[in-house]
Amino acid sequence: MKHTNTQTNTQTNTILFVLSSIFNGKLSDYKFIDIILKVVTAFLLSLSIIGIVGLIVGFMLNPSLIANASFAL
C-alpha cells in the first residue's frame, strides 16, 4: 500500500488530536489528580519516545548487533 501525503497528514492530525485532548481536556474532577495524571502521561510518553529513538540510534551506530543476533534459533 502506497502512502500519500494526505494519509500521512491524517495520521499525524489524529495523533496530535489525541495528545491535545489528553493535555487540554479534563481527566479528573479534582485539580491535583488531573495534574498528576497529565504528568504521568507525559512521563510515559517521553519514555516511549526515548526508547524508540534509542533503539533506532543503537541499530544505526552499532550494526554488529544485527549481525550477531541468533534470534533463538
PDB file of N, CA, C, O and CB in Angstrom:
ATOM      1  N   MET A   1       0.844  -1.176   0.000  1.00  0.00           N
ATOM      2  CA  MET A   1       0.000   0.000   0.000  1.00  0.00           C
ATOM      3  C   MET A   1       0.889   1.240   0.000  1.00  0.00           C
ATOM      4  O   MET A   1       1.809   1.367   0.808  1.00  0.00           O
ATOM      5  CB  MET A   1      -0.960  -0.002   1.219  1.00  0.00           C
ATOM      6  N   LYS A   2       0.603   2.113  -0.891  1.00  0.00           N
ATOM      7  CA  LYS A   2       1.413   3.320  -1.028  1.00  0.00           C
ATOM      8  C   LYS A   2       0.809   4.437  -0.181  1.00  0.00           C
ATOM      9  O   LYS A   2      -0.381   4.738  -0.280  1.00  0.00           O
ATOM     10  CB  LYS A   2       1.516   3.753  -2.516  1.00  0.00           C
ATOM     11  N   HIS A   3       1.646   5.040   0.646  1.00  0.00           N
ATOM     12  CA  HIS A   3       1.178   6.138   1.490  1.00  0.00           C
ATOM     13  C   HIS A   3       1.290   7.453   0.721  1.00  0.00           C
ATOM     14  O   HIS A   3       2.309   7.755   0.101  1.00  0.00           O
ATOM     15  CB  HIS A   3       1.989   6.206   2.815  1.00  0.00           C
ATOM     16  N   THR A   4       0.242   8.192   0.785  1.00  0.00           N
ATOM     17  CA  THR A   4       0.274   9.513   0.181  1.00  0.00           C
ATOM     18  C   THR A   4       0.446  10.555   1.269  1.00  0.00           C
ATOM     19  O   THR A   4       0.341  10.257   2.459  1.00  0.00           O
ATOM     20  CB  THR A   4      -1.006   9.781  -0.638  1.00  0.00           C
ATOM     21  N   ASN A   5       0.706  11.751   0.856  1.00  0.00           N
ATOM     22  CA  ASN A   5       0.897  12.838   1.806  1.00  0.00           C
ATOM     23  C   ASN A   5      -0.382  13.088   2.606  1.00  0.00           C
ATOM     24  O   ASN A   5      -0.316  13.451   3.780  1.00  0.00           O
ATOM     25  CB  ASN A   5       1.329  14.118   1.075  1.00  0.00           C
ATOM     26  N   THR A   6      -1.538  12.898   1.982  1.00  0.00           N
ATOM     27  CA  THR A   6      -2.805  13.107   2.683  1.00  0.00           C
ATOM     28  C   THR A   6      -2.991  12.083   3.792  1.00  0.00           C
ATOM     29  O   THR A   6      -3.467  12.423   4.875  1.00  0.00           O
ATOM     30  CB  THR A   6      -3.977  13.037   1.703  1.00  0.00           C
ATOM     31  N   GLN A   7      -2.618  10.821   3.529  1.00  0.00           N
ATOM     32  CA  GLN A   7      -2.743   9.791   4.558  1.00  0.00           C
ATOM     33  C   GLN A   7      -1.814  10.083   5.724  1.00  0.00           C
ATOM     34  O   GLN A   7      -2.204   9.920   6.880  1.00  0.00           O
ATOM     35  CB  GLN A   7      -2.441   8.407   3.976  1.00  0.00           C
ATOM     36  N   THR A   8      -0.607  10.505   5.442  1.00  0.00           N
ATOM     37  CA  THR A   8       0.343  10.827   6.499  1.00  0.00           C
ATOM     38  C   THR A   8      -0.152  12.010   7.322  1.00  0.00           C
ATOM     39  O   THR A   8      -0.059  11.990   8.549  1.00  0.00           O
ATOM     40  CB  THR A   8       1.724  11.129   5.906  1.00  0.00           C
ATOM     41  N   ASN A   9      -0.676  13.040   6.662  1.00  0.00           N
ATOM     42  CA  ASN A   9      -1.205  14.190   7.385  1.00  0.00           C
ATOM     43  C   ASN A   9      -2.401  13.797   8.236  1.00  0.00           C
ATOM     44  O   ASN A   9      -2.554  14.314   9.343  1.00  0.00           O
ATOM     45  CB  ASN A   9      -1.595  15.298   6.412  1.00  0.00           C
ATOM     46  N   THR A  10      -3.253  12.898   7.755  1.00  0.00           N
ATOM     47  CA  THR A  10      -4.413  12.460   8.527  1.00  0.00           C
ATOM     48  C   THR A  10      -3.975  11.709   9.768  1.00  0.00           C
ATOM     49  O   THR A  10      -4.527  11.918  10.849  1.00  0.00           O
ATOM     50  CB  THR A  10      -5.329  11.580   7.675  1.00  0.00           C
ATOM     51  N   GLN A  11      -2.971  10.822   9.624  1.00  0.00           N
ATOM     52  CA  GLN A  11      -2.480  10.084  10.780  1.00  0.00           C
ATOM     53  C   GLN A  11      -1.816  11.013  11.784  1.00  0.00           C
ATOM     54  O   GLN A  11      -2.006  10.858  12.990  1.00  0.00           O
ATOM     55  CB  GLN A  11      -1.503   9.002  10.342  1.00  0.00           C
ATOM     56  N   THR A  12      -1.041  11.973  11.302  1.00  0.00           N
ATOM     57  CA  THR A  12      -0.395  12.935  12.187  1.00  0.00           C
ATOM     58  C   THR A  12      -1.434  13.794  12.889  1.00  0.00           C
ATOM     59  O   THR A  12      -1.310  14.067  14.083  1.00  0.00           O
ATOM     60  CB  THR A  12       0.582  13.818  11.404  1.00  0.00           C
ATOM     61  N   ASN A  13      -2.452  14.218  12.162  1.00  0.00           N
ATOM     62  CA  ASN A  13      -3.504  15.025  12.769  1.00  0.00           C
ATOM     63  C   ASN A  13      -4.255  14.234  13.827  1.00  0.00           C
ATOM     64  O   ASN A  13      -4.654  14.797  14.847  1.00  0.00           O
ATOM     65  CB  ASN A  13      -4.472  15.528  11.704  1.00  0.00           C
ATOM     66  N   THR A  14      -4.458  12.931  13.603  1.00  0.00           N
ATOM     67  CA  THR A  14      -5.142  12.100  14.586  1.00  0.00           C
ATOM     68  C   THR A  14      -4.318  11.989  15.860  1.00  0.00           C
ATOM     69  O   THR A  14      -4.859  12.102  16.960  1.00  0.00           O
ATOM     70  CB  THR A  14      -5.424  10.709  14.012  1.00  0.00           C
ATOM     71  N   ILE A  15      -3.015  11.769  15.721  1.00  0.00           N
ATOM     72  CA  ILE A  15      -2.144  11.669  16.896  1.00  0.00           C
ATOM     73  C   ILE A  15      -2.115  12.990  17.646  1.00  0.00           C
ATOM     74  O   ILE A  15      -2.206  13.006  18.874  1.00  0.00           O
ATOM     75  CB  ILE A  15      -0.717  11.258  16.484  1.00  0.00           C
ATOM     76  N   LEU A  16      -1.989  14.092  16.927  1.00  0.00           N
ATOM     77  CA  LEU A  16      -1.969  15.395  17.586  1.00  0.00           C
ATOM     78  C   LEU A  16      -3.302  15.707  18.248  1.00  0.00           C
ATOM     79  O   LEU A  16      -3.335  16.338  19.305  1.00  0.00           O
ATOM     80  CB  LEU A  16      -1.620  16.486  16.587  1.00  0.00           C
ATOM     81  N   PHE A  17      -4.406  15.273  17.639  1.00  0.00           N
ATOM     82  CA  PHE A  17      -5.724  15.493  18.243  1.00  0.00           C
ATOM     83  C   PHE A  17      -5.854  14.729  19.552  1.00  0.00           C
ATOM     84  O   PHE A  17      -6.377  15.259  20.533  1.00  0.00           O
ATOM     85  CB  PHE A  17      -6.839  15.071  17.273  1.00  0.00           C
ATOM     86  N   VAL A  18      -5.384  13.492  19.574  1.00  0.00           N
ATOM     87  CA  VAL A  18      -5.454  12.685  20.801  1.00  0.00           C
ATOM     88  C   VAL A  18      -4.586  13.308  21.893  1.00  0.00           C
ATOM     89  O   VAL A  18      -5.013  13.424  23.042  1.00  0.00           O
ATOM     90  CB  VAL A  18      -5.003  11.226  20.524  1.00  0.00           C
ATOM     91  N   LEU A  19      -3.360  13.711  21.528  1.00  0.00           N
ATOM     92  CA  LEU A  19      -2.480  14.323  22.523  1.00  0.00           C
ATOM     93  C   LEU A  19      -3.038  15.639  23.042  1.00  0.00           C
ATOM     94  O   LEU A  19      -2.964  15.915  24.239  1.00  0.00           O
ATOM     95  CB  LEU A  19      -1.101  14.549  21.935  1.00  0.00           C
ATOM     96  N   SER A  20      -3.596  16.454  22.151  1.00  0.00           N
ATOM     97  CA  SER A  20      -4.158  17.728  22.607  1.00  0.00           C
ATOM     98  C   SER A  20      -5.393  17.506  23.470  1.00  0.00           C
ATOM     99  O   SER A  20      -5.631  18.265  24.410  1.00  0.00           O
ATOM    100  CB  SER A  20      -4.509  18.617  21.411  1.00  0.00           C
ATOM    101  N   SER A  21      -6.184  16.474  23.166  1.00  0.00           N
ATOM    102  CA  SER A  21      -7.359  16.215  24.009  1.00  0.00           C
ATOM    103  C   SER A  21      -6.952  15.692  25.377  1.00  0.00           C
ATOM    104  O   SER A  21      -7.644  15.945  26.364  1.00  0.00           O
ATOM    105  CB  SER A  21      -8.297  15.215  23.329  1.00  0.00           C
ATOM    106  N   ILE A  22      -5.837  14.964  25.454  1.00  0.00           N
ATOM    107  CA  ILE A  22      -5.358  14.488  26.755  1.00  0.00           C
ATOM    108  C   ILE A  22      -4.868  15.653  27.597  1.00  0.00           C
ATOM    109  O   ILE A  22      -5.237  15.780  28.765  1.00  0.00           O
ATOM    110  CB  ILE A  22      -4.234  13.451  26.578  1.00  0.00           C
ATOM    111  N   PHE A  23      -4.031  16.513  27.002  1.00  0.00           N
ATOM    112  CA  PHE A  23      -3.400  17.557  27.802  1.00  0.00           C
ATOM    113  C   PHE A  23      -4.248  18.814  27.958  1.00  0.00           C
ATOM    114  O   PHE A  23      -4.037  19.580  28.898  1.00  0.00           O
ATOM    115  CB  PHE A  23      -2.092  17.924  27.194  1.00  0.00           C
ATOM    116  N   ASN A  24      -5.195  19.042  27.065  1.00  0.00           N
ATOM    117  CA  ASN A  24      -6.057  20.210  27.205  1.00  0.00           C
ATOM    118  C   ASN A  24      -7.378  19.885  27.883  1.00  0.00           C
ATOM    119  O   ASN A  24      -8.033  20.768  28.438  1.00  0.00           O
ATOM    120  CB  ASN A  24      -6.321  20.816  25.854  1.00  0.00           C
ATOM    121  N   GLY A  25      -7.765  18.626  27.839  1.00  0.00           N
ATOM    122  CA  GLY A  25      -9.038  18.232  28.435  1.00  0.00           C
ATOM    123  C   GLY A  25      -8.917  18.006  29.923  1.00  0.00           C
ATOM    124  O   GLY A  25      -7.838  18.101  30.508  1.00  0.00           O
ATOM    125  N   LYS A  26     -10.043  17.707  30.512  1.00  0.00           N
ATOM    126  CA  LYS A  26     -10.111  17.466  31.951  1.00  0.00           C
ATOM    127  C   LYS A  26     -10.164  15.962  32.180  1.00  0.00           C
ATOM    128  O   LYS A  26     -11.097  15.300  31.725  1.00  0.00           O
ATOM    129  CB  LYS A  26     -11.351  18.178  32.592  1.00  0.00           C
ATOM    130  N   LEU A  27      -9.169  15.413  32.884  1.00  0.00           N
ATOM    131  CA  LEU A  27      -9.112  13.978  33.129  1.00  0.00           C
ATOM    132  C   LEU A  27      -9.774  13.586  34.443  1.00  0.00           C
ATOM    133  O   LEU A  27     -10.185  12.440  34.623  1.00  0.00           O
ATOM    134  CB  LEU A  27      -7.679  13.514  33.125  1.00  0.00           C
ATOM    135  N   SER A  28      -9.873  14.530  35.343  1.00  0.00           N
ATOM    136  CA  SER A  28     -10.468  14.245  36.650  1.00  0.00           C
ATOM    137  C   SER A  28     -11.177  15.500  37.152  1.00  0.00           C
ATOM    138  O   SER A  28     -10.879  16.615  36.723  1.00  0.00           O
ATOM    139  CB  SER A  28      -9.383  13.771  37.673  1.00  0.00           C
ATOM    140  N   ASP A  29     -12.115  15.295  38.063  1.00  0.00           N
ATOM    141  CA  ASP A  29     -12.815  16.428  38.655  1.00  0.00           C
ATOM    142  C   ASP A  29     -11.937  17.199  39.636  1.00  0.00           C
ATOM    143  O   ASP A  29     -12.177  18.378  39.897  1.00  0.00           O
ATOM    144  CB  ASP A  29     -14.071  15.952  39.355  1.00  0.00           C
ATOM    145  N   TYR A  30     -10.924  16.535  40.177  1.00  0.00           N
ATOM    146  CA  TYR A  30     -10.034  17.163  41.133  1.00  0.00           C
ATOM    147  C   TYR A  30      -8.785  17.688  40.421  1.00  0.00           C
ATOM    148  O   TYR A  30      -8.182  16.981  39.613  1.00  0.00           O
ATOM    149  CB  TYR A  30      -9.651  16.169  42.246  1.00  0.00           C
ATOM    150  N   LYS A  31      -8.407  18.909  40.721  1.00  0.00           N
ATOM    151  CA  LYS A  31      -7.289  19.563  40.037  1.00  0.00           C
ATOM    152  C   LYS A  31      -5.968  18.838  40.285  1.00  0.00           C
ATOM    153  O   LYS A  31      -5.176  18.666  39.359  1.00  0.00           O
ATOM    154  CB  LYS A  31      -7.174  21.015  40.490  1.00  0.00           C
ATOM    155  N   PHE A  32      -5.722  18.412  41.527  1.00  0.00           N
ATOM    156  CA  PHE A  32      -4.479  17.737  41.874  1.00  0.00           C
ATOM    157  C   PHE A  32      -4.353  16.408  41.127  1.00  0.00           C
ATOM    158  O   PHE A  32      -3.292  16.106  40.581  1.00  0.00           O
ATOM    159  CB  PHE A  32      -4.403  17.507  43.389  1.00  0.00           C
ATOM    160  N   ILE A  33      -5.414  15.622  41.100  1.00  0.00           N
ATOM    161  CA  ILE A  33      -5.408  14.340  40.395  1.00  0.00           C
ATOM    162  C   ILE A  33      -5.228  14.576  38.898  1.00  0.00           C
ATOM    163  O   ILE A  33      -4.530  13.815  38.228  1.00  0.00           O
ATOM    164  CB  ILE A  33      -6.718  13.552  40.670  1.00  0.00           C
ATOM    165  N   ASP A  34      -5.855  15.628  38.372  1.00  0.00           N
ATOM    166  CA  ASP A  34      -5.737  15.957  36.958  1.00  0.00           C
ATOM    167  C   ASP A  34      -4.280  16.255  36.594  1.00  0.00           C
ATOM    168  O   ASP A  34      -3.792  15.795  35.562  1.00  0.00           O
ATOM    169  CB  ASP A  34      -6.632  17.158  36.611  1.00  0.00           C
ATOM    170  N   ILE A  35      -3.593  17.015  37.430  1.00  0.00           N
ATOM    171  CA  ILE A  35      -2.185  17.348  37.187  1.00  0.00           C
ATOM    172  C   ILE A  35      -1.323  16.097  37.275  1.00  0.00           C
ATOM    173  O   ILE A  35      -0.440  15.893  36.443  1.00  0.00           O
ATOM    174  CB  ILE A  35      -1.693  18.408  38.195  1.00  0.00           C
ATOM    175  N   ILE A  36      -1.572  15.258  38.277  1.00  0.00           N
ATOM    176  CA  ILE A  36      -0.798  14.020  38.439  1.00  0.00           C
ATOM    177  C   ILE A  36      -0.979  13.113  37.230  1.00  0.00           C
ATOM    178  O   ILE A  36       0.001  12.559  36.732  1.00  0.00           O
ATOM    179  CB  ILE A  36      -1.220  13.280  39.724  1.00  0.00           C
ATOM    180  N   LEU A  37      -2.204  12.946  36.746  1.00  0.00           N
ATOM    181  CA  LEU A  37      -2.464  12.097  35.584  1.00  0.00           C
ATOM    182  C   LEU A  37      -1.775  12.632  34.332  1.00  0.00           C
ATOM    183  O   LEU A  37      -1.257  11.855  33.530  1.00  0.00           O
ATOM    184  CB  LEU A  37      -3.966  11.982  35.341  1.00  0.00           C
ATOM    185  N   LYS A  38      -1.765  13.941  34.160  1.00  0.00           N
ATOM    186  CA  LYS A  38      -1.109  14.532  32.994  1.00  0.00           C
ATOM    187  C   LYS A  38       0.409  14.402  33.079  1.00  0.00           C
ATOM    188  O   LYS A  38       1.068  14.189  32.062  1.00  0.00           O
ATOM    189  CB  LYS A  38      -1.498  16.002  32.860  1.00  0.00           C
ATOM    190  N   VAL A  39       0.964  14.527  34.272  1.00  0.00           N
ATOM    191  CA  VAL A  39       2.408  14.368  34.449  1.00  0.00           C
ATOM    192  C   VAL A  39       2.809  12.912  34.177  1.00  0.00           C
ATOM    193  O   VAL A  39       3.811  12.660  33.509  1.00  0.00           O
ATOM    194  CB  VAL A  39       2.835  14.793  35.885  1.00  0.00           C
ATOM    195  N   VAL A  40       2.037  11.971  34.686  1.00  0.00           N
ATOM    196  CA  VAL A  40       2.331  10.553  34.448  1.00  0.00           C
ATOM    197  C   VAL A  40       2.215  10.224  32.964  1.00  0.00           C
ATOM    198  O   VAL A  40       3.046   9.494  32.423  1.00  0.00           O
ATOM    199  CB  VAL A  40       1.381   9.656  35.268  1.00  0.00           C
ATOM    200  N   THR A  41       1.197  10.753  32.308  1.00  0.00           N
ATOM    201  CA  THR A  41       1.023  10.523  30.873  1.00  0.00           C
ATOM    202  C   THR A  41       2.194  11.099  30.082  1.00  0.00           C
ATOM    203  O   THR A  41       2.710  10.444  29.177  1.00  0.00           O
ATOM    204  CB  THR A  41      -0.296  11.140  30.387  1.00  0.00           C
ATOM    205  N   ALA A  42       2.614  12.307  30.414  1.00  0.00           N
ATOM    206  CA  ALA A  42       3.749  12.924  29.723  1.00  0.00           C
ATOM    207  C   ALA A  42       5.033  12.141  29.979  1.00  0.00           C
ATOM    208  O   ALA A  42       5.852  11.982  29.074  1.00  0.00           O
ATOM    209  CB  ALA A  42       3.922  14.383  30.172  1.00  0.00           C
ATOM    210  N   PHE A  43       5.213  11.655  31.199  1.00  0.00           N
ATOM    211  CA  PHE A  43       6.402  10.876  31.542  1.00  0.00           C
ATOM    212  C   PHE A  43       6.447   9.578  30.750  1.00  0.00           C
ATOM    213  O   PHE A  43       7.489   9.231  30.193  1.00  0.00           O
ATOM    214  CB  PHE A  43       6.434  10.579  33.044  1.00  0.00           C
ATOM    215  N   LEU A  44       5.334   8.856  30.691  1.00  0.00           N
ATOM    216  CA  LEU A  44       5.300   7.599  29.948  1.00  0.00           C
ATOM    217  C   LEU A  44       5.471   7.831  28.442  1.00  0.00           C
ATOM    218  O   LEU A  44       6.125   7.040  27.763  1.00  0.00           O
ATOM    219  CB  LEU A  44       3.985   6.865  30.220  1.00  0.00           C
ATOM    220  N   LEU A  45       4.896   8.891  27.935  1.00  0.00           N
ATOM    221  CA  LEU A  45       5.051   9.227  26.522  1.00  0.00           C
ATOM    222  C   LEU A  45       6.504   9.558  26.203  1.00  0.00           C
ATOM    223  O   LEU A  45       7.033   9.125  25.180  1.00  0.00           O
ATOM    224  CB  LEU A  45       4.143  10.405  26.146  1.00  0.00           C
ATOM    225  N   SER A  46       7.149  10.326  27.077  1.00  0.00           N
ATOM    226  CA  SER A  46       8.552  10.677  26.837  1.00  0.00           C
ATOM    227  C   SER A  46       9.448   9.445  26.953  1.00  0.00           C
ATOM    228  O   SER A  46      10.416   9.326  26.202  1.00  0.00           O
ATOM    229  CB  SER A  46       9.013  11.763  27.828  1.00  0.00           C
ATOM    230  N   LEU A  47       9.149   8.522  27.879  1.00  0.00           N
ATOM    231  CA  LEU A  47       9.934   7.299  27.986  1.00  0.00           C
ATOM    232  C   LEU A  47       9.821   6.446  26.727  1.00  0.00           C
ATOM    233  O   LEU A  47      10.812   5.883  26.264  1.00  0.00           O
ATOM    234  CB  LEU A  47       9.490   6.498  29.198  1.00  0.00           C
ATOM    235  N   SER A  48       8.628   6.353  26.181  1.00  0.00           N
ATOM    236  CA  SER A  48       8.453   5.550  24.973  1.00  0.00           C
ATOM    237  C   SER A  48       9.179   6.183  23.784  1.00  0.00           C
ATOM    238  O   SER A  48       9.780   5.473  22.977  1.00  0.00           O
ATOM    239  CB  SER A  48       6.958   5.384  24.654  1.00  0.00           C
ATOM    240  N   ILE A  49       9.130   7.498  23.673  1.00  0.00           N
ATOM    241  CA  ILE A  49       9.835   8.170  22.572  1.00  0.00           C
ATOM    242  C   ILE A  49      11.346   8.010  22.729  1.00  0.00           C
ATOM    243  O   ILE A  49      12.039   7.742  21.748  1.00  0.00           O
ATOM    244  CB  ILE A  49       9.460   9.672  22.518  1.00  0.00           C
ATOM    245  N   ILE A  50      11.864   8.169  23.934  1.00  0.00           N
ATOM    246  CA  ILE A  50      13.298   7.998  24.182  1.00  0.00           C
ATOM    247  C   ILE A  50      13.723   6.564  23.882  1.00  0.00           C
ATOM    248  O   ILE A  50      14.799   6.342  23.327  1.00  0.00           O
ATOM    249  CB  ILE A  50      13.647   8.365  25.641  1.00  0.00           C
ATOM    250  N   GLY A  51      12.889   5.588  24.244  1.00  0.00           N
ATOM    251  CA  GLY A  51      13.216   4.186  23.980  1.00  0.00           C
ATOM    252  C   GLY A  51      13.256   3.865  22.502  1.00  0.00           C
ATOM    253  O   GLY A  51      14.170   3.182  22.040  1.00  0.00           O
ATOM    254  N   ILE A  52      12.280   4.348  21.756  1.00  0.00           N
ATOM    255  CA  ILE A  52      12.243   4.081  20.316  1.00  0.00           C
ATOM    256  C   ILE A  52      13.423   4.759  19.621  1.00  0.00           C
ATOM    257  O   ILE A  52      14.077   4.152  18.774  1.00  0.00           O
ATOM    258  CB  ILE A  52      10.907   4.568  19.704  1.00  0.00           C
ATOM    259  N   VAL A  53      13.694   6.005  19.974  1.00  0.00           N
ATOM    260  CA  VAL A  53      14.837   6.714  19.383  1.00  0.00           C
ATOM    261  C   VAL A  53      16.138   6.025  19.773  1.00  0.00           C
ATOM    262  O   VAL A  53      17.050   5.926  18.952  1.00  0.00           O
ATOM    263  CB  VAL A  53      14.860   8.197  19.833  1.00  0.00           C
ATOM    264  N   GLY A  54      16.239   5.552  20.998  1.00  0.00           N
ATOM    265  CA  GLY A  54      17.435   4.839  21.438  1.00  0.00           C
ATOM    266  C   GLY A  54      17.661   3.554  20.663  1.00  0.00           C
ATOM    267  O   GLY A  54      18.797   3.238  20.311  1.00  0.00           O
ATOM    268  N   LEU A  55      16.596   2.806  20.390  1.00  0.00           N
ATOM    269  CA  LEU A  55      16.730   1.591  19.591  1.00  0.00           C
ATOM    270  C   LEU A  55      17.188   1.902  18.173  1.00  0.00           C
ATOM    271  O   LEU A  55      18.080   1.241  17.643  1.00  0.00           O
ATOM    272  CB  LEU A  55      15.411   0.833  19.555  1.00  0.00           C
ATOM    273  N   ILE A  56      16.579   2.902  17.569  1.00  0.00           N
ATOM    274  CA  ILE A  56      16.930   3.260  16.195  1.00  0.00           C
ATOM    275  C   ILE A  56      18.381   3.731  16.119  1.00  0.00           C
ATOM    276  O   ILE A  56      19.123   3.313  15.230  1.00  0.00           O
ATOM    277  CB  ILE A  56      15.983   4.355  15.663  1.00  0.00           C
ATOM    278  N   VAL A  57      18.786   4.592  17.041  1.00  0.00           N
ATOM    279  CA  VAL A  57      20.166   5.092  17.042  1.00  0.00           C
ATOM    280  C   VAL A  57      21.150   3.960  17.350  1.00  0.00           C
ATOM    281  O   VAL A  57      22.235   3.905  16.771  1.00  0.00           O
ATOM    282  CB  VAL A  57      20.327   6.235  18.074  1.00  0.00           C
ATOM    283  N   GLY A  58      20.776   3.067  18.252  1.00  0.00           N
ATOM    284  CA  GLY A  58      21.652   1.933  18.573  1.00  0.00           C
ATOM    285  C   GLY A  58      21.882   1.027  17.393  1.00  0.00           C
ATOM    286  O   GLY A  58      23.006   0.581  17.162  1.00  0.00           O
ATOM    287  N   PHE A  59      20.832   0.745  16.636  1.00  0.00           N
ATOM    288  CA  PHE A  59      20.991  -0.097  15.452  1.00  0.00           C
ATOM    289  C   PHE A  59      21.766   0.616  14.350  1.00  0.00           C
ATOM    290  O   PHE A  59      22.497  -0.025  13.595  1.00  0.00           O
ATOM    291  CB  PHE A  59      19.631  -0.527  14.928  1.00  0.00           C
ATOM    292  N   MET A  60      21.615   1.920  14.252  1.00  0.00           N
ATOM    293  CA  MET A  60      22.343   2.657  13.216  1.00  0.00           C
ATOM    294  C   MET A  60      23.832   2.786  13.548  1.00  0.00           C
ATOM    295  O   MET A  60      24.680   2.681  12.662  1.00  0.00           O
ATOM    296  CB  MET A  60      21.730   4.047  13.035  1.00  0.00           C
ATOM    297  N   LEU A  61      24.143   3.011  14.814  1.00  0.00           N
ATOM    298  CA  LEU A  61      25.538   3.230  15.193  1.00  0.00           C
ATOM    299  C   LEU A  61      26.297   1.934  15.465  1.00  0.00           C
ATOM    300  O   LEU A  61      27.528   1.929  15.452  1.00  0.00           O
ATOM    301  CB  LEU A  61      25.598   4.108  16.411  1.00  0.00           C
ATOM    302  N   ASN A  62      25.581   0.834  15.711  1.00  0.00           N
ATOM    303  CA  ASN A  62      26.231  -0.438  16.009  1.00  0.00           C
ATOM    304  C   ASN A  62      25.550  -1.546  15.208  1.00  0.00           C
ATOM    305  O   ASN A  62      24.776  -2.322  15.769  1.00  0.00           O
ATOM    306  CB  ASN A  62      26.182  -0.746  17.535  1.00  0.00           C
ATOM    307  N   PRO A  63      25.826  -1.632  13.904  1.00  0.00           N
ATOM    308  CA  PRO A  63      25.145  -2.642  13.080  1.00  0.00           C
ATOM    309  C   PRO A  63      25.549  -4.073  13.406  1.00  0.00           C
ATOM    310  O   PRO A  63      24.886  -5.009  12.958  1.00  0.00           O
ATOM    311  CB  PRO A  63      25.418  -2.378  11.631  1.00  0.00           C
ATOM    312  N   SER A  64      26.612  -4.268  14.169  1.00  0.00           N
ATOM    313  CA  SER A  64      27.005  -5.635  14.542  1.00  0.00           C
ATOM    314  C   SER A  64      25.967  -6.278  15.462  1.00  0.00           C
ATOM    315  O   SER A  64      25.959  -7.500  15.612  1.00  0.00           O
ATOM    316  CB  SER A  64      28.383  -5.627  15.231  1.00  0.00           C
ATOM    317  N   LEU A  65      25.103  -5.491  16.074  1.00  0.00           N
ATOM    318  CA  LEU A  65      24.027  -6.061  16.891  1.00  0.00           C
ATOM    319  C   LEU A  65      23.132  -6.969  16.062  1.00  0.00           C
ATOM    320  O   LEU A  65      22.698  -8.023  16.528  1.00  0.00           O
ATOM    321  CB  LEU A  65      23.191  -4.947  17.530  1.00  0.00           C
ATOM    322  N   ILE A  66      22.863  -6.556  14.838  1.00  0.00           N
ATOM    323  CA  ILE A  66      22.001  -7.346  13.967  1.00  0.00           C
ATOM    324  C   ILE A  66      22.765  -8.536  13.417  1.00  0.00           C
ATOM    325  O   ILE A  66      22.201  -9.623  13.300  1.00  0.00           O
ATOM    326  CB  ILE A  66      21.450  -6.487  12.821  1.00  0.00           C
ATOM    327  N   ALA A  67      24.049  -8.356  13.072  1.00  0.00           N
ATOM    328  CA  ALA A  67      24.848  -9.429  12.511  1.00  0.00           C
ATOM    329  C   ALA A  67      25.092 -10.558  13.528  1.00  0.00           C
ATOM    330  O   ALA A  67      25.203 -11.722  13.143  1.00  0.00           O
ATOM    331  CB  ALA A  67      26.176  -8.874  12.016  1.00  0.00           C
ATOM    332  N   ASN A  68      25.173 -10.222  14.806  1.00  0.00           N
ATOM    333  CA  ASN A  68      25.446 -11.225  15.841  1.00  0.00           C
ATOM    334  C   ASN A  68      24.181 -11.790  16.466  1.00  0.00           C
ATOM    335  O   ASN A  68      24.266 -12.613  17.378  1.00  0.00           O
ATOM    336  CB  ASN A  68      26.310 -10.626  16.921  1.00  0.00           C
ATOM    337  N   ALA A  69      23.028 -11.376  16.008  1.00  0.00           N
ATOM    338  CA  ALA A  69      21.775 -11.864  16.611  1.00  0.00           C
ATOM    339  C   ALA A  69      21.501 -13.289  16.170  1.00  0.00           C
ATOM    340  O   ALA A  69      21.638 -13.618  14.991  1.00  0.00           O
ATOM    341  CB  ALA A  69      20.585 -10.951  16.231  1.00  0.00           C
ATOM    342  N   SER A  70      21.111 -14.137  17.117  1.00  0.00           N
ATOM    343  CA  SER A  70      20.796 -15.530  16.793  1.00  0.00           C
ATOM    344  C   SER A  70      19.298 -15.754  16.691  1.00  0.00           C
ATOM    345  O   SER A  70      18.867 -16.752  16.114  1.00  0.00           O
ATOM    346  CB  SER A  70      21.387 -16.465  17.839  1.00  0.00           C
ATOM    347  N   PHE A  71      18.498 -14.856  17.233  1.00  0.00           N
ATOM    348  CA  PHE A  71      17.040 -14.930  17.218  1.00  0.00           C
ATOM    349  C   PHE A  71      16.545 -16.271  17.783  1.00  0.00           C
ATOM    350  O   PHE A  71      15.505 -16.775  17.359  1.00  0.00           O
ATOM    351  CB  PHE A  71      16.516 -14.733  15.786  1.00  0.00           C
ATOM    352  N   ALA A  72      17.281 -16.841  18.729  1.00  0.00           N
ATOM    353  CA  ALA A  72      16.914 -18.049  19.453  1.00  0.00           C
ATOM    354  C   ALA A  72      16.688 -19.234  18.525  1.00  0.00           C
ATOM    355  O   ALA A  72      15.778 -20.035  18.740  1.00  0.00           O
ATOM    356  CB  ALA A  72      15.674 -17.801  20.272  1.00  0.00           C
ATOM    357  N   LEU A  73      17.513 -19.341  17.498  1.00  0.00           N
ATOM    358  CA  LEU A  73      17.416 -20.496  16.594  1.00  0.00           C
ATOM    359  C   LEU A  73      18.461 -21.516  16.922  1.00  0.00           C
ATOM    360  O   LEU A  73      18.535 -22.557  16.268  1.00  0.00           O
ATOM    361  CB  LEU A  73      17.552 -20.069  15.142  1.00  0.00           C
TER     362      LEU A  73
END
